[in-house]
Amino acid sequence: MSTIDYKETIPNNVNLSGDRRLQRALEKWQPAFLKWWDELGPEASANHEIFLRTAIDVSPKGWAHFDMVKMPEYRWGIFLAAEEEERKIGFGQHKGENAWQEVPGEYRSELRRLIVTQGDTEPASVEQQRLLGLTCPSLYDLRSLFQINVEEGRHLWAMVYLLHAYFGRDGREEAEEMLMRHAGDEDKPRILEAFNVPTKDWLSFFMFTFFQDRDGKFQLSSLAESGFDPLSRSCRFMLTEEAHHMFVGENGLGRVVLRSAQLSADNDTLEIQKYGGIPLPMIQKWMNFHFSICLDLFGQEKSTNAANFYTMGLKGRYMENKIDDDHLLENDSFLIPEFKNGKVMMNEVSALTSINERLRNDYRDDCQRGVDRWNKIISEAGIEYSLTLPHTAFNRNIGTFRNMYFTPEGRPISKEKFENQRNTWMPSAADREFVMSLMVPVTNPGEMAGWLTAPSRGIHGKDIGYEYVRLH
């Protein structure tokens, strides 16, 4: 069904009441989730009334309702995209077979691993961002933060539902572990390193929602191709919400870039700290850091695991059905970067083992489109400066370039030279201290912090000056 039942203790469109055992198990997990949210969700937000969107349907049109909601009263639930009749597996050795409605026993552990890894990122981002509400640049931005937070919480529910519904006791234990790992925890950190880095300032938040959430888009899109239909349907609906998260990042960074360009033009200098702006070269440092750690999220350039997931029909490529090949890849090749004879060279390998690299390339191309729009803003302000994505080899901790050292342009250097230049290329302690000094909360409706411009329009037909969050 497409309509979501909000009369249930756990809102859902999966007929949860028809499976009492599953319903009881999830209702037992629910208090643990609410306790986690209360302890590690957005700080001091419990009494705020927030202009939130809530999913009421999973069809493409009219799927969301907007209203003022108190955060503890938000109804998290389980929503799957509508089922496609007679859906077929589109790739791998099971290509052309009916999509699976139950977990294929021979792929049980691999499928569980994919779901757990994706699910772990959702609460991690909430934990990373939990203090940002205390330093919001506007009520408009504060509302965007909270909207993302509640939806990341719901995305956790999506993965937990799959674990409970299809993986028995192992799945229930994995769901419990989701709430026991915490971002940055020394003993039980989150699975992926990029989700252990704290997000303390709003420039980092906009970078996170542009870069990390864009990684989420590509991972979810690949999982949406899965031959396991419940996972595919979960991810297809999650992508509907993910689009807003990326918009917050691109729009937010565009507003920061515009203000920085304006201040640079008005004062004929890129050094605009004393005018209350974030210098464009400093924005570049944040980009270098966030983009490079997100490249690691895609994994090894040559990956047997990725090849196996594809061949098994568990995880496809981005926009799989639009790629013109046999969707088997047994005889196809792909170019991946390698370091030989003192320089980065492209080497031809099996297309199956280079699935990760293809997805990383798609991601980079998508990121570049955003960077091009920001550079247009800078150019139109009359400033001679361009933001750039760093080279694929820069600041990598996974894959071919791990334990190797490169400039942002891709030139190999020694570890000593890299460490000497680190603060030139990525945020230094002084840079972070300066940006944090700008993080003074602005909570009057319609007002904006001085380091970014106002958005061009409000949310869901409301004015910029609307009281998107009522603070209590």
ZALOZA-89182 format. One record per atom (N, C-alpha, C, CB): y, z, x. Coordinates in steps of 0.05 Angstrom, whole numbers, plus 5000, padded with zeros to 4 digits. Each point is the difference from the previous one (the first is absolute). Glycine has a CB too. Example, Ala and Ser with C-alpha at 12.3 -4.5 7.8 and 13.67 -1.06 7.14 Angstrom:
! ZALOZA-89182
488651565264
502450004982
502450005018
497750254962
504449615031
502450015016
502250144985
498749575024
***
This chain:
! ZALOZA-89182
497650005017
502450004983
502550005018
497550244963
504749665026
502549995016
501850234995
499649515000
500450604974
501750224993
499050265012
501449764958
500450415050
499250255013
500150234980
501749835045
496250334954
499850224981
501250255012
495849804980
506650285009
501350245010
499350254984
503749715016
494550274965
499250244985
497950165016
500949764957
497950115062
497950135016
501350195021
497049604993
501450605016
500950185022
500749835025
497250384981
501249425024
500549815022
500549734987
497150265034
505449654965
500649744988
498349785014
504750154988
494249664996
498349805012
499649764981
497750365027
501449434985
499149774984
497249915007
504849854996
493650365012
497249945009
498050154982
501649945047
499350144929
498350144981
498750245012
499149564977
502550605036
499050245014
498650194981
503749965033
497250064942
498750184981
497249914993
504550104981
494849665025
497349904995
498050085021
502049624977
498950515045
498250105021
500750295006
499649535020
499150654965
500850285002
499650125028
498750044951
499149875062
499650115027
502249925019
495149974992
505749785007
502249915017
502650134992
497749575007
502850464967
502450124991
500250295010
500049704959
497850455039
500150285009
500550015030
496850134963
502049695052
500450015029
502949945008
495249845006
506049974980
502849945006
501950214990
498949524998
500450614980
501750224990
499850245018
499349834953
498450195062
499850225020
501649935024
495450104983
504949655024
501549915024
503050024994
496349705014
504550264961
502849994992
501750245009
498549724961
500550535034
501650235009
500550015030
498250254961
499849665054
500349995029
502249805008
495250125006
504949654980
502149815004
502750114994
496849634990
503550514987
502550114992
500950225019
499049894952
499150265058
500650215020
501149875026
496550314981
502149475027
500949855024
502849904996
495349875011
505250014965
502749894994
502150225001
497949644972
501550595017
501950225000
500650105028
498350134955
499749875063
500450105027
501149795019
496350324991
502849435006
500749805020
501449754989
496150165026
504449854947
501649784988
503050045006
496549954964
505249905023
502950015005
501150284998
500449544983
500950555038
501050275001
502250054979
499050015049
500850224938
502150104982
500749804978
501850275037
496149594952
500549794980
499050084973
499849665036
498950574961
498550064976
501850014975
496950265028
505649824975
501750044977
501849764994
499950485009
500149325009
501649764995
499049834977
501250005049
500749884937
499249804980
500649735013
501050304960
497149525040
500249755016
499449764982
498650255042
503049544962
499749764984
497749845012
505049984989
492650095002
497549885011
498849794981
499250435024
499449384988
498549824985
497150104999
503049615013
495850364964
497250084996
498549774989
501350484992
496449465020
498349784990
498950064973
498849885048
501649944933
498850034973
498049784993
504350224986
495649585032
498349774995
499549875027
501749934952
496149925050
499449865026
500449704998
496850375011
504149544966
500649714998
502649945014
497749974956
502849795053
502349935017
502750064986
497249665022
503050324952
502650034986
500150274985
500349504995
502050635008
500450244986
498150235007
501749724964
497650305062
498050195008
501150285005
497549625019
505250414983
501150255008
502150104980
499149885048
501050394950
502050134983
501850175018
496850014960
505849985036
501950155016
501250234983
501149585027
499050664985
501250234986
500450225020
497849874956
503850335036
500450245016
497550174998
505049994994
493950085030
497550165001
500350215021
497249604985
501850645009
499850215021
497549955016
502550334971
497849695055
497849935018
497350134993
503449945035
496550324959
497450124994
498849904973
501450405025
500349474959
499149894974
499249715002
503050324977
497249565047
499249725003
497049994996
503849905032
495349894954
497149984993
498649805019
501150114952
497650005068
498449835018
497549934986
502050225041
497049544964
497549924987
498649775015
502050154957
496249725029
498249805011
500449744985
496750355015
504449454999
500649744987
498849775016
504350204981
494149645006
498849765012
501149764986
495850255013
504849545003
500849754988
497849904981
502749885041
498249954940
498149904980
497749855013
503749964967
493950075022
497649885011
500149694995
497450434992
501949425029
499849714997
497149934992
503749925034
496049954944
497449924991
498649825020
501550054952
496050015053
498349835018
501349955027
498149784959
503350435052
501249975026
497849965021
504050294986
496549535033
498149945022
501150115026
498449594975
499750475043
500850075028
500949745013
496750395002
505649635012
501349765010
499649935029
503250084966
495250085049
499749965029
497550145010
505049965005
494349985019
497750135013
497349904990
502950405006
495049745002
497349904994
499350024971
498750145046
502850014938
499550024971
501949834984
498350465007
503149365006
502049824987
498649864976
502549935044
498950084933
499049874976
498350174982
500149595026
499050654985
498550184983
501950164982
496550045036
502550084943
501650174982
501150245016
497349854960
505250225035
501150245013
498450244992
504649795000
495150405018
498450244995
501650204983
497649935044
501050184936
501150214984
499150285009
500249684961
497750315056
499050255012
499949955030
497250124959
502750105056
500049985030
497449885009
503050405004
497049385011
497549895011
498950205021
501549524992
496150575004
498850215016
500149955030
497250104962
502449655046
500049945029
502750015013
496149714991
506050304992
502850015011
501450264994
500249504996
498350704995
501250244990
501850145020
496050054972
503149995052
501550155020
502549845009
495850225016
503949514987
502449845008
502150004978
497049715027
502250274948
501950004978
501450274997
497149664977
501450565026
501250264999
502050045023
495850184979
503649725044
501850025023
502749864994
496150035031
503749734957
502549854993
501750154980
497549575009
501250554971
501450144979
501350255011
496849824966
501750335050
501150255012
502449945018
495450214997
504349595020
502249945018
502549924985
496749855034
503149984945
502349934984
501150244985
498149534995
500150624993
500850234984
501550215017
496249924970
503050125055
501250205017
503049945006
495550085020
505249674979
502849935006
501950094978
498449615027
500650414949
501850054977
501250285000
497249684974
501250535027
501250275002
501450045027
496550174969
502649695052
501350035026
503049934998
495649895023
505149894964
502849924999
501750214984
498549515003
500350614977
501450214985
500650235018
497849864957
500250225059
500450235019
502149935021
495250144992
504749615018
501949925021
502950014989
496549715021
503950244954
502749974988
500950254985
499149514997
499550715004
500450224982
502850135002
495150085002
506249905021
502650145003
502449814996
497850315031
501749434964
502149814999
501950054977
497049675021
502050434957
501750054976
502350195006
496149924972
503750245048
502150195007
502449875013
496550355005
503249405004
502249875015
500649724988
498750255041
500949714933
500349744988
502849885003
496450134967
503849615038
502749875002
501249944973
498549815043
500050214935
501149974973
497850074980
503149635016
497750414959
498150064979
498249754995
503250334979
497949435024
498549764998
497750005019
504149754985
496550325040
497950005021
498050234996
503249795032
497850434959
498350234995
497949934978
503750325013
497249554966
498249914979
497949805011
503650074966
497249755052
498149815012
497950155016
503649655002
497250555013
498250165016
497950134981
503650095035
497450044944
498250144982
498149814985
503450364995
497649404999
498349804986
497749925018
504049844974
496750115052
497949935019
498050225003
503349705024
497750554978
498250235004
498050034977
503750225025
497249764950
498250044978
498049774998
503550254975
497349515033
498249774999
497950015023
503649734979
497350375044
498050045021
497950214991
503549885036
497550334950
498150194989
498049874980
503550355006
497549464978
498249874982
498149815014
503550034965
497449855057
498249835016
497750175012
503949695010
496750554997
497950185008
498050044978
503250245031
497849804944
498250034977
498249764997
503450294978
497749475027
498449764997
497650005018
504149754988
496350335037
497850005020
498150234994
503049795034
498150444957
498350234994
498249944976
503550315019
497549554962
498449924977
497649835009
504150004971
496449815047
497849835010
497950175014
503249615004
497750585012
498250175015
498350174981
503250015038
498150114942
498550164981
498249844982
503850325000
497149454991
498549844981
497649865012
504249944975
496049995051
498049815011
498550115024
502849644983
498050605028
498750085025
498850284998
503249725023
496550394953
498650254996
501150235017
496149744991
502150435019
500950245015
501649935025
496050244982
503249555032
501549915023
502949944993
495749825021
504650044957
502749924991
501650244992
498249584984
500650625003
501550244993
500950155025
497450044957
500949975063
500750145025
502349855014
495350175004
504549574996
502249845012
502650044986
496749665014
503250364959
502550054984
501250275007
498249714963
500150495041
501050265008
501349995028
496550224972
502349635046
501149985027
502749875000
495449965018
505149864963
502749874998
502250204999
497949624976
501650615011
502150204997
499950215022
499849934951
498250055067
499850205022
501149895026
496050184978
504049555025
501449885023
503050004993
495949715013
505850325007
502949994996
501449855022
499750444976
502449425017
501549845020
501050175022
501449694964
497950245061
500950155023
498550255006
504449814991
493750274993
498550255005
498449975026
499750094950
500450115067
498749995026
497050014997
503950225021
495149934959
497150034997
498849794981
500650485008
500849454971
499049814980
502149794993
496850354982
503949485037
502049794994
499049794982
502050095045
499949744945
499249774985
498649805017
503950074970
494549755018
498249825015
501549815018
496750044962
505449845027
501549795016
502550135012
498349644969
502250305057
502150145015
502849954988
497149965041
503449814949
502749954989
500750184977
499549535014
498450594974
500450184977
500050295008
498049664971
502350395055
500450275010
502850045012
495150025010
506549774990
502750025011
501950094978
499049635033
502550594972
501850104979
502349814994
498850465014
502049534961
502349834992
502350194993
497049634982
504750435038
502050214997
502749904991
497650245035
503049514969
502649894993
499749764982
502050175043
500249754944
499849794980
499949725013
502550294969
498549685055
499549755014
497049965005
504650035022
494150184986
497149995003
498549954974
500450315039
500749814939
498849954974
500249714992
501150474987
501249415016
500349724993
498249825018
504750094985
495149995041
498249855018
497150034990
503250075039
496150184953
497350054991
499349834975
500350475018
501549534963
499549854976
500149705004
501850384974
499649535046
499949715007
497549935016
505049995000
494450165021
497849935018
497350124992
503449975036
496550304960
497450114993
499049924972
501150395030
500849614951
499249924973
499349704999
502850364981
498449485037
499249725001
497249975012
504949875005
494450305014
497250015008
498350064976
501350155047
499550044936
498550064976
499749764982
501750465003
500349384995
499849764983
497849825011
504950034989
495049935037
498049825011
497250124999
503549815030
496250454974
497450124998
499050004971
501150295039
500749784942
499250004972
499349724990
502950404993
498749405017
499449724992
497349915010
504949905001
494350195023
497449935010
497850144985
502049945045
498450314947
498150154985
499849904971
500850405029
501549494961
500049894973
498149764998
504750164994
494649725028
498149785001
497150094999
503449735025
496250534976
497350115004
498149914978
502050395023
495549584986
497849944981
499350244983
498349665031
502550584977
499650244983
502350014981
497650255037
501949684938
502149954980
501750254994
497149664981
501950585017
501750234995
502150045022
496350214975
503049745050
501950025022
502149784997
496550205030
502649564965
501949784996
502050054978
496549695016
502550414962
501850064977
501950235006
496549834969
502650375045
501850225008
502349905018
496150324997
503249525022
502049905020
501949804987
496750075037
502349774944
501849814987
502250154985
496349674996
503150554991
502150154986
501750155020
497150044959
501850075062
501650145020
502149815012
496150305010
503249454994
501949805011
502449974982
496349765022
503450274952
502249984981
502150215007
497049834964
502150425043
501850215007
501049985029
497750294967
500649615050
500749985029
502449825004
495350075012
505149734970
502349825003
502650155001
497449644977
502950575006
502550154999
500450165026
499550044951
498350055061
500250165025
501249825022
496050294986
503049475016
501149825020
502949924994
495349835008
505350144966
502849944993
501950225010
498449744960
500750515036
501750235009
500549985030
498150294963
499949635052
500449975029
501849785008
495550195006
504049574983
501649775008
502950034990
495849714998
504550384977
502750034989
501550235015
498349834955
500350395050
501250225014
500949925028
497250314974
501149555041
500849915027
502249804999
495350095016
504649734964
502249814997
502750144995
496749674981
503350545005
502550154995
500950155025
498650064952
499550045064
500750125025
501249795019
496450364994
502249425008
500949785018
502849904992
495249875008
505250104966
502649904990
502350205008
497749764962
501850505034
502150195007
500550015030
498650284961
499249705055
500450005029
501549755009
495750265005
503749514983
501449755007
502950024992
495749744994
504950374983
502850034991
501550185019
498649944953
500350285055
501350195019
500449875027
498150394975
499949455034
500349865025
502249794999
495150075009
505149794969
502149804997
502750134998
496849704977
503450525008
502650134996
501150125026
498750104953
499549995064
500850145024
499449855026
499250424976
499849335021
499649825023
498250135021
504449794991
493550345000
498150125019
497450054986
503850215026
494049784990
497450084989
499650305002
498249565014
503550575001
499750295004
501650144977
499549955051
499250084926
501450104976
499350284993
500149534984
498750625034
499250284994
502450164991
496349975033
506050004980
502250174994
501349934973
500850065049
498449714940
501049914974
498050074978
502649635022
495350514985
498150094980
497949804992
503550284984
496149525033
497949804995
497850005020
503549724979
494350155014
497749985018
500249735015
497050294970
503349715056
500349755015
497649824996
502850245034
497849504966
497849804997
497950035022
503349694978
497550355047
498050045021
498250244995
503149795032
498050424955
498450234993
498049934977
503850315014
497149534967
498249914979
497749845013
503849984966
496849865054
497949855014
497950185012
503449655010
497550585001
498150195011
498050104979
503450145034
497749934943
498250094978
498149784992
503750314984
497349445015
498249784994
497849975020
503849774978
496950245048
498049985021
497750204997
503649835031
497250414962
498050224997
498349954975
503150325023
498149654954
498449984976
498349754999
503650264977
497549525031
498449755000
497650025018
504249744989
496250375035
497850015019
497850194991
503249905036
497450334952
497950184992
498649884975
502550405018
498949444967
498749874977
498149785008
504050114972
496549755050
498249805010
497250135006
503949735019
496250524990
497450135006
498450054975
502250225039
499149804938
498650054975
497949784993
504050264984
496449505027
498249784993
497550015017
504049734987
495850445034
497650035015
499849815023
497950154959
499749825052
499449845024
500449704994
496750355016
504249505005
500249714996
497349874995
504050015030
494050084985
497249914995
498550244988
500249665039
498850314937
498850224986
497549924986
504550204994
493349935015
497449954987
500150134972
497649995044
503750244953
500250134974
501449824980
500150445022
502149444986
501549834981
498349754993
504450155020
494149754999
498349774995
497850084980
500949815046
498050434958
497950094982
501150054971
497650215039
504749914959
501250054974
500449734985
502350425017
498549384998
500549744988
497449874991
504149945029
494050054990
497449884994
498650144976
499649865048
500750404951
498850154978
501449964973
498650345034
503849554967
501549964975
501650244992
496649694986
503950505033
501450254993
503049985002
496050245015
505049615005
502949985005
500649725010
500350505012
501549364973
500649735007
502449975017
498049874958
503249895042
502549955014
502350004980
497549735035
504950284975
502449994983
500149734985
502550325031
497749694943
500149764983
497549825006
505150024999
492650105001
497549875007
499649734985
498150455009
502449564965
499549764984
501949775005
498150304965
504049755050
501949785006
499649885028
503250234970
494849885044
499349905027
498149774997
500850455021
499849334993
498449764997
497849995022
503949754980
493950405015
497749985018
497550074983
502850115042
494949934971
497650044985
499650294992
498049625024
503850574985
499950284993
497450135010
502949914960
495849975059
497750115014
500650065029
497049754969
504550065044
501150035027
497950015022
503750244980
493949685014
497850025020
500549815024
496950134964
504549655031
500449805021
503049965007
495849774985
505950405004
502949975004
501050175023
500549914951
501850025060
501150155022
502950084994
497149765033
504050424983
502750104996
501150095027
499050154952
503649835052
501250075026
500950294999
501549535007
497750625014
501050285003
501250045027
496450164969
505450035034
501350045026
498250165020
504549994977
495649925048
498650155021
501850005025
495449874982
504250335035
501650025024
498349915024
502750384981
498149395030
498549885023
502049905021
496249874970
503150175055
501649895022
502950084998
496949625003
503650634988
502750115000
501749924977
499650015048
499249864931
501749924977
498350004975
503049735030
498350284947
498749994974
499449714994
502450424984
495049535010
499149724994
498550014973
499849875050
500149904937
498449984975
497249905006
504349924974
493750215015
497349935005
498549954973
500050285043
498449514957
498649924975
497450164998
502149545002
497650604975
497650164995
499149944971
501450365033
496449764960
498949964972
502050104980
495450055017
505049794962
501850084978
499050254986
501349534994
496150525006
498950244987
500950255015
496149734984
503750275042
500750255015
502950045003
495849955025
505949844967
502950035003
501450034973
499749725041
498850384939
501250054973
502450185002
495549944979
504350275037
502350195003
502549865011
496750375008
502849465012
502349875013
501449804981
497750055044
500749814940
501249824980
501850164981
496049695003
503050544988
501550174981
502550115014
495850124975
504049955050
502350095015
502149785003
497150325026
502049444978
501949775002
501449964973
497249795035
501350224943
501249984973
502250214996
495749804982
503650445027
501950234997
502549955016
496150314994
503649605031
502349955017
501849794987
497350125041
501649674949
501549794987
501650114976
496649665015
502150514970
501450124977
502250185008
495749974975
503950195046
502150175011
502449845010
496550345013
502949435000
502149845011
501949904979
496949865036
502150084940
501749914978
502150214993
496249724983
503050535018
502050214995
502050025022
496650254975
502549735050
501850015023
502049774999
496450225028
502749544964
501849774998
502250064980
496249695011
503250444967
502050074980
502150205011
496649914963
502450285053
501950195012
501849865020
496750374993
502149455023
501749855019
502149834987
496150005031
503349904945
501949854985
502450174992
496449704983
503050555010
502150204993
501850045025
497050224966
501749825057
501550055025
501849765007
496350305016
502549464982
501549765006
502449964982
495749795017
503950254957
502249974981
502250205004
496749824967
502750405046
502150195007
501549935025
497350354978
501849435036
501349905024
499250155025
503849884971
493950255028
499050155024
498049845015
500950434976
499349555050
498149865017
497950205009
503549675015
494550364968
497750175006
497849924981
503050395015
494549624995
497749944984
497850215003
501149515004
497850574974
497750185000
497549835005
502350334969
495749775045
497649855006
497650184998
502549695030
495250204962
497550145001
499050005028
498949884952
500150355059
499050005027
497549845003
502050455006
497349475018
497649855006
497550164991
502349785039
495650084954
497550124990
498950205021
499149584973
501450385052
498850175021
501650265004
498249595022
504250434967
501750235005
499150254987
503849695004
495950535011
499550274990
497550014983
504950095001
492949795009
497650004984
498050215010
500749514991
497950624990
498150205006
497149934991
503750334998
496149444990
497349914990
499849705008
499950344962
497749585047
499449725005
500549915028
501249934953
499249815050
500249875026
502150135018
498749584978
503650515011
502250095016
500250305003
502449594986
495550555006
499950295003
500150075030
497550054956
504050155051
500250095028
501249785018
496150304993
505449524995
501549805015
503050024993
495949695002
505850215014
502950054997
501549745001
499550455020
502249514959
501549754997
502850074990
495849744990
506050085016
502750024989
499949904971
502249945046
499950114938
500049904973
499849694999
502750404987
498149475035
499849715001
497249905008
504849995012
493450204996
497349935007
499549965029
499849794957
502050315060
499749975029
498450255010
504349735005
493550225010
498450235010
501650165022
495849754989
504150515009
501350175020
498150245006
504749864984
496150305036
498450235007
500550234980
500249865049
498050334951
500350234983
502550155007
495150034995
505549995031
502450155009
502549874989
497650145042
502649594960
502349864990
500350034969
499749685039
498050314948
500050034971
501150274992
496149694996
502950525017
501050274994
502950035007
495450185008
505549705013
502950015007
501749874979
498750015048
500249784939
501649854981
499450074971
500049635033
498250564962
499150064973
502450064982
495750195019
506249974990
502250084983
502049774996
499550475016
500249324999
501749764996
498849834977
501350005049
496150024948
498649834980
499350144975
498349745038
501350524963
499250154976
501750254997
495349825004
504850304973
501850234996
499650225020
500149884952
502150205060
500050235017
500550264984
501649715039
498150514974
500650254986
503050014992
496450245026
505349654991
502950004993
500549814977
501150105048
497549674951
500349824977
499250134974
499149615031
498650534970
499150134975
501850224992
495349885013
505850275007
501950214994
502549894987
498250275038
502849504972
502349884988
499549914971
501549855045
496350014951
499449904973
499650244981
497849595019
500950624990
499750244983
502750134994
495550085020
506549894998
502650114994
501449864977
500450125048
498749634946
501249854978
498650074973
501149645032
496650504970
498450064976
501150234984
496049825024
506450144965
501350204983
499649924971
503450125037
495550054946
499449924973
502549924984
496050305002
503749494983
502149914982
498849994972
502449725036
498550464946
498750044975
501849964975
496950315024
505549604980
501749934977
499349724991
503750305016
495949664957
499349744990
501949785009
498050224961
500849565050
501649775008
501150015029
501249964953
498750275059
501050035028
497849935020
503250364985
497649545038
498249925021
500850125027
499149574975
498950495041
500650085028
501449775014
495950305001
505749765020
501649805013
498649825019
503550324996
493949735009
498549845019
498449774987
499750405029
500649574945
498849774986
501749934976
495450145015
504349614976
501649914977
498550064974
502149645028
499350334950
498850044974
498249764994
503950274983
494049765001
498349774992
501649824982
495850285004
503349474994
501549814983
499650054971
499549665036
498350474956
499650074972
498450254997
500249514989
499850604987
498650254995
497149954993
504250214986
494549995002
497249994994
499649974970
499050295040
499449514952
499249964972
502549984982
495750245009
506349615000
502349954983
502150225001
497149744971
502550475044
501950225002
502149935021
496550344986
505949785012
502149965019
499350155026
503449954963
498049985059
499650145025
500850294997
501049585025
500950484958
501050274996
498350174981
504449835010
493450074980
498450154982
498850245015
498949584974
500750645011
498950245012
497049985001
503950284983
495149585038
497249945002
498250255004
501349555018
499950654994
498650265003
501950224991
497249825039
501950344943
501550234991
499050245015
500849804954
500850315063
499250215018
500350274985
501449735041
496550434960
500150264987
498950215020
499449794954
***
